[in-house]
Amino acid sequence: MDFIHDLSLAYAENASPENAGPMEKYMKNLFVFHGLKADLRRSLHKGAAEKHKSEIKENARKIAIELYSKKQREYHYSAIEILMKELKKNFVKDDSILIEKLLITHSWWDSVDTISKYLLGEYLRQYPEETGKVIERFSSSGNMWLNRAAILFQLGYKKDTDTELLFGECKKHRDSKEFFIQKAIGWALREYTKTNPEAVKKFVATANLKPLSTREALKNS
């Protein structure tokens, strides 16, 4: 892939070991970094992508999977951004499998949250009839990150939020001891307060959520 070759050269040429150390520490040393700050990384990505527009458009999924197989975290971000751009309103039904693979590979909050909102969320906007099946699969999985995605995918839905589904997911996972699940419940509810604050307050009052979820949900109320 010419795009991946050029992107890899650009990333390697601009790598900064001085930045990489702190970035890896911030991410709990779960990933290796080239040490590219966000603005520089996006600029390098954009430069390579502009040069290989047609290749990316024709091979977005394949390119993303190959990028996601690389060890440096910057490639994972590039993979997600390619899919966000190329698949919006152009998903196919089988993309739920691709999205699931991304969610459970190199999983951490930074990738999972972006994938949940901009890939899973947009996929289910295009295929609303798949929502029940996909969210039930993710929500009932033993994988915490799929559970988190099932809670967060409606971020940004605003008035289109399926309130019953949102509240149902929050109730389903309310007893979880996982920090990232408790936090996701609170975040999803807090986001929905921007659209229907009274509904959230009423739900939280009777839902018996964990204290962290409750605090996060009502933070702006």
HELIX and SHEET records of a PDB file:
HELIX    1   1 ASP A    2  GLU A   13  1                                  12    
HELIX    2   2 PRO A   17  TYR A   26  1                                  10    
HELIX    3   3 ALA A   38  LYS A   51  1                                  14    
HELIX    4   4 LYS A   53  TYR A   68  1                                  16    
HELIX    5   5 ARG A   73  LEU A   87  1                                  15    
HELIX    6   6 ASP A   95  ILE A  104  1                                  10    
HELIX    7   7 TRP A  109  ILE A  115  1                                   7    
HELIX    8   8 SER A  116  LEU A  120  3                                   5    
HELIX    9   9 GLY A  121  GLN A  126  1                                   6    
HELIX   10  10 PRO A  128  GLU A  130  5                                   3    
HELIX   11  11 THR A  131  SER A  139  1                                   9    
HELIX   12  12 MET A  144  LEU A  152  1                                   9    
HELIX   13  13 LYS A  158  ASP A  160  5                                   3    
HELIX   14  14 THR A  163  LYS A  172  1                                  10    
HELIX   15  15 PHE A  179  THR A  193  1                                  15    
HELIX   16  16 PRO A  197  ALA A  207  1                                  11    
HELIX   17  17 PRO A  211  ALA A  217  1                                   7    
END                                                                             
